[in-house]
């Protein structure tokens, strides 16, 4: 962490000095107050860096495991998640739809409140001893909803007049199926209550949460695949893809040659660093223009949709839109003519087939 902080601290200080707030702080006459505000801005910028916060948390957990309790050492296993992109996707698939997950949890609470209220007022004789108050009933139902195999209905203590599994040692009593000495009467209200209390708060909520997490994970994976495909198959400088560049250069290694020689990313990076380090009084005309573009965050000096080694690419990009539309219309007309020719050929083949079938039928009739 110290090595990383030593490497990136100059960048954090640079952000502080380039901010608009620093220009206002510079006018403060008190040196102590000025330095204090600058130090505060530096810390705020530093703690906005997620990597720094992670390594700080990691270091504190390691120190706490040595000095306080070994329990903190278990938190160091989170480093496996930090270094594994798939596990990061799993966490993001839960955290990214946090609003949807929160609203789903609220829906679950509403369902639990409704069913706890129904049980407290309509089936109090079945839940006595468990739900002395409505608040206790809500808390117990919320706690037992996912712990029971059949939801809330399996948690409720069923008394006389309701379904109950028969104890083999009992000679009478109430049975789930079959006749006994005290055959229970079917209470359709309890049947409907048990079924819906299992289906709505448990089954539907679980399916919603599972679907949201799965869809988010799929979206994250597609975004990562698109990002990887863009990094591996699109030139960062000009924006042309691999197929286009290889077609124009007529070489399977054309894209590698293009991104490593013609539009090498690090050449542009070093050139920008050279422009920032060089004295402004020694700029050439091109360097002055590029320095102005860098100050305004303009990409006008980048060869977007241009490349010397790509032959006529620049000419094709600079064509008049009307000419391009005419070329496209000519191409479409040629395609239409080819389609008509294919349709005529198919119709002729079908006619020949029909004539052949008629001749065969006539010959069979004569035979």
C-alpha positions in Angstrom: 0.0 0.0 0.0 2.9 2.3 0.9 4.6 1.7 -2.5 1.3 2.3 -4.4 0.7 5.5 -2.4 4.2 6.7 -3.1 3.7 6.1 -6.8 0.2 7.7 -7.1 0.4 10.5 -4.6 1.8 13.0 -7.1 -1.2 12.3 -9.3 -3.6 13.1 -6.4 -1.7 16.3 -5.7 -1.9 17.2 -9.4 -5.7 16.8 -9.3 -5.8 19.1 -6.3 -3.6 21.8 -7.9 -5.6 21.6 -11.2 -9.0 21.9 -9.4 -11.0 25.1 -9.4 -11.2 25.0 -5.6 -7.4 25.4 -5.4 -7.5 28.6 -7.4 -9.9 30.1 -4.8 -7.8 28.7 -1.9 -4.7 30.3 -3.3 -6.1 33.7 -2.4 -6.4 32.9 1.3 -3.8 35.0 3.2 -3.2 32.5 6.1 -0.6 29.9 5.1 -1.7 27.4 7.8 -5.3 27.5 6.8 -4.4 27.2 3.1 -2.2 24.2 3.7 -4.9 22.6 5.9 -7.5 22.9 3.2 -5.1 21.5 0.6 -4.3 18.6 2.9 -8.0 18.0 3.3 -8.6 18.0 -0.5 -5.7 15.6 -0.9 -7.2 13.1 1.6 -10.6 13.4 0.0 -9.1 12.7 -3.4 -7.1 9.9 -2.0 -10.1 8.2 -0.4 -12.1 8.4 -3.6 -9.6 6.0 -5.0 -11.2 2.6 -4.6 -7.9 0.7 -4.9 -6.3 2.8 -2.1 -9.3 2.2 0.1 -9.2 -1.6 -0.6 -5.5 -1.8 0.3 -6.0 0.3 3.4 -8.8 -2.0 4.5 -6.6 -5.0 3.8 -3.7 -3.6 5.9 -6.0 -2.7 8.8 -7.5 -6.2 8.8 -4.0 -7.8 8.8 -2.9 -5.6 11.7 -6.1 -6.3 13.6 -5.7 -10.0 13.2 -2.2 -9.7 14.8 -3.1 -7.3 17.6 -6.8 -7.8 18.4 -8.2 -11.2 17.3 -7.5 -13.8 14.6 -11.1 -13.5 13.4 -10.0 -10.5 11.3 -7.7 -12.8 9.3 -10.7 -14.4 7.7 -11.6 -11.0 6.1 -8.3 -11.3 4.1 -9.9 -14.0 2.0 -11.8 -11.3 0.2 -8.6 -10.7 -1.7 -9.6 -13.8 -3.8 -12.7 -11.9 -4.9 -10.8 -8.7 -5.6 -8.4 -10.6 -8.0 -11.0 -12.8 -9.7 -13.1 -11.0 -12.4 -15.8 -13.7 -12.3 -16.4 -13.3 -8.6 -16.4 -9.5 -9.1 -19.2 -10.0 -11.7 -21.1 -12.1 -9.2 -20.9 -9.3 -6.6 -21.8 -6.6 -9.1 -24.8 -8.7 -10.3 -26.2 -8.3 -6.8 -25.1 -4.7 -6.2 -25.8 -3.2 -9.5 -29.6 -3.8 -9.4 -29.7 -2.6 -5.8 -32.8 -0.5 -6.4 -34.7 -3.4 -7.9 -33.5 -5.7 -5.1 -34.6 -3.1 -2.5 -38.0 -2.8 -4.0 -38.4 -6.6 -4.1 -37.5 -6.7 -0.4 -40.2 -4.1 0.3 -42.6 -6.3 -1.6 -41.6 -9.2 0.5 -42.2 -7.2 3.7 -45.6 -6.1 2.5 -46.6 -9.7 1.8 -45.3 -10.8 5.2 -47.2 -8.0 7.0 -50.4 -9.0 5.2 -50.2 -12.7 6.0 -49.1 -12.0 9.6 -52.1 -9.7 10.0 -54.5 -12.4 8.5 -53.0 -15.1 10.8 -53.3 -12.9 13.9 -56.9 -11.8 13.4 -58.4 -14.8 11.5 -56.4 -17.8 12.8 -55.3 -16.7 16.2 -56.3 -20.0 17.7 -53.7 -21.7 15.4 -50.8 -19.3 16.3 -51.4 -18.7 20.0 -48.2 -19.0 22.0 -46.2 -17.8 18.9 -47.9 -14.6 18.1 -48.9 -12.8 21.4 -48.8 -9.5 19.6 -49.1 -8.5 16.0 -45.5 -7.2 16.0 -44.1 -10.5 17.3 -46.2 -12.3 14.7 -44.7 -10.2 11.9 -41.1 -10.8 13.1 -41.6 -14.6 13.5 -43.2 -14.9 10.1 -40.4 -12.9 8.6 -37.8 -15.2 10.3 -39.5 -18.5 9.4 -40.7 -17.8 5.9 -37.5 -19.2 4.1 -36.6 -21.6 6.9 -39.7 -23.8 6.5 -40.1 -26.1 3.5 -43.7 -25.1 3.0 -43.5 -21.5 4.0 -45.5 -19.9 6.8 -48.2 -22.6 6.8 -45.8 -25.3 8.0 -44.6 -23.0 10.8 -48.1 -22.4 12.3 -49.0 -24.8 15.1 -52.1 -26.6 13.8 -54.7 -27.4 16.5 -57.9 -29.3 16.4 -60.0 -29.0 13.3 -57.0 -28.5 11.0 -54.7 -30.9 9.1 -51.9 -32.5 11.2 -49.6 -35.5 10.6 -50.6 -38.5 12.6 -48.3 -39.9 15.3 -48.1 -43.7 14.8 -48.2 -44.2 18.5 -51.5 -42.5 18.9 -54.6 -44.6 18.5 -56.8 -41.7 17.5 -56.2 -38.0 16.9 -56.0 -36.1 13.6 -54.5 -37.5 10.4 -53.5 -35.8 7.2 -55.3 -38.4 5.1 -57.8 -41.1 6.0 -60.4 -41.4 8.6 -59.7 -41.5 12.3 -61.8 -41.3 15.4 -61.8 -37.5 15.2 -61.9 -36.8 11.5 -61.1 -33.1 10.9 -63.2 -30.8 8.9 -61.6 -29.2 5.9 -61.1 -25.5 6.4 -60.8 -24.1 2.9 -59.7 -20.8 4.2 -56.7 -22.3 5.9 -55.9 -24.3 2.7 -56.0 -21.1 0.6 -54.0 -19.3 3.2 -51.3 -21.9 3.4 -51.0 -22.2 -0.3 -50.8 -18.5 -1.1 -48.5 -17.8 1.9 -46.0 -20.2 0.4 -46.5 -19.3 -3.2 -46.4 -15.5 -3.0 -43.8 -14.5 -0.4 -41.5 -17.5 -1.0 -41.7 -18.9 -4.5 -42.5 -15.6 -6.4 -40.0 -13.5 -4.5 -37.2 -16.1 -4.9 -37.9 -16.3 -8.6 -37.8 -12.5 -9.0 -34.5 -12.2 -7.1 -33.0 -15.1 -9.1 -34.1 -13.6 -12.4 -32.8 -10.1 -11.6 -29.4 -11.5 -10.6 -29.2 -13.8 -13.6 -30.1 -11.0 -16.0 -27.7 -8.6 -14.5 -24.9 -11.2 -14.6 -25.7 -11.8 -18.3 -25.6 -8.0 -19.0 -22.2 -7.7 -17.2 -20.8 -10.6 -19.1 -22.0 -9.2 -22.5 -20.5 -5.8 -21.6 -17.2 -7.4 -20.7 -17.2 -9.4 -24.0 -17.9 -6.2 -26.0 -15.1 -4.4 -24.1 -12.7 -7.2 -24.7 -13.7 -7.5 -28.4 -13.2 -3.7 -28.8 -9.8 -3.8 -27.2 -8.6 -6.8 -29.3 -10.3 -6.1 -32.6 -10.6 -2.3 -33.0 -7.8 0.2 -33.4 -7.9 2.6 -30.5 -6.6 5.5 -32.6 -8.5 5.4 -35.9 -11.5 3.3 -34.9 -11.3 0.8 -37.7 -12.0 -2.9 -36.9 -9.8 -5.8 -37.6 -11.7 -7.1 -40.6 -11.7 -3.7 -42.4 -8.0 -3.2 -41.8 -7.0 -6.7 -43.0 -9.2 -6.3 -46.0 -7.6 -3.0 -47.0 -4.0 -4.2 -46.3 -4.8 -7.7 -47.8 -2.8 -9.3 -45.1 -3.9 -11.5 -42.2 -1.3 -9.8 -39.9 -2.3 -6.4 -41.1 -4.2 -5.5 -38.0 -1.3 -6.4 -35.7 1.1 -4.4 -37.9 -1.3 -1.5 -37.9 -1.8 -1.2 -34.1 1.9 -1.9 -33.4 3.5 0.3 -36.0 1.1 2.8 -37.7 -1.2 3.6 -34.7 0.8 2.4 -31.7 -1.1 3.6 -28.6 2.0 4.1 -26.5 3.6 6.4 -29.1 0.7 8.8 -28.7 0.9 8.5 -24.9 4.6 9.3 -24.9 4.0 12.2 -27.4 1.4 13.7 -25.1 3.9 13.4 -22.2 6.5 15.0 -24.4 4.2 17.9 -25.1 3.4 18.5 -21.5 7.0 18.4 -20.4 8.4 20.6 -23.2 8.7 24.3 -22.7 5.9 26.2 -24.4 8.3 28.7 -26.0 9.9 25.9 -27.9 6.7 24.5 -29.5 6.5 24.1 -33.2 3.4 24.8 -35.1 2.0 21.3 -34.9 3.0 21.0 -31.2 1.2 24.3 -30.4 -2.0 23.0 -32.1 -1.8 19.7 -30.3 -1.2 21.4 -27.0 -4.3 23.5 -27.5 -6.3 20.4 -28.3 -5.0 18.7 -25.1 -6.1 21.7 -23.0 -9.6 21.7 -24.5 -9.8 17.8 -24.4 -10.3 17.8 -28.2 -9.6 14.8 -30.4 -9.3 16.8 -33.6 -5.6 15.9 -33.9 -6.2 12.2 -33.8 -6.4 10.4 -37.2 -9.9 9.2 -36.7 -11.1 7.2 -39.7 -7.8 7.8 -41.4 -4.7 5.7 -42.0 -1.8 6.0 -44.4 -1.2 2.3 -44.8 -4.9 1.7 -45.5 -4.7 2.9 -49.1 -7.9 4.7 -50.2 -9.7 4.6 -46.8 -9.3 8.3 -46.3 -10.6 9.0 -49.7 -13.6 6.8 -49.1 -14.4 8.6 -45.8 -14.2 12.0 -47.5 -16.7 11.1 -50.3 -19.7 13.3 -50.9 -22.8 11.7 -49.2 -24.7 12.1 -52.5 -22.1 10.0 -54.4 -22.2 7.4 -51.7 -26.0 7.2 -51.9 -25.7 6.8 -55.7 -23.3 4.0 -55.4 -25.5 2.3 -52.9 -28.5 2.7 -55.2 -26.6 1.1 -58.0 -25.6 -1.8 -55.8 -29.2 -2.3 -54.8 -30.4 -2.2 -58.4 -27.8 -4.9 -59.3 -29.0 -7.0 -56.4 -32.6 -6.7 -57.5 -31.7 -7.8 -61.0 -29.9 -10.8 -59.7 -32.9 -11.7 -57.5 -35.2 -11.4 -60.4 -32.9 -13.7 -62.5 -32.9 -16.3 -59.7 -36.7 -16.1 -59.4 -37.1 -16.7 -63.2 -34.7 -19.6 -63.0 -36.6 -21.2 -60.2 -39.9 -20.7 -62.1 -38.5 -22.3 -65.2 -37.2 -25.2 -63.2 -40.6 -25.8 -61.6 -42.3 -25.7 -65.0 -39.8 -28.3 -66.4 -40.5 -30.4 -63.3 -44.3 -30.2 -63.9 -43.9 -31.2 -67.5 -41.7 -34.1 -66.6 -44.3 -35.3 -64.0 -47.1 -35.0 -66.6 -45.2 -37.1 -69.1 -44.5 -39.8 -66.5 -48.2 -39.9 -65.5 -49.2 -40.3 -69.2 -46.7 -43.0 -69.8 -48.0 -44.9 -66.7 -51.6 -44.6 -67.9 -50.7 -46.1 -71.3 -48.9 -48.9 -69.7 
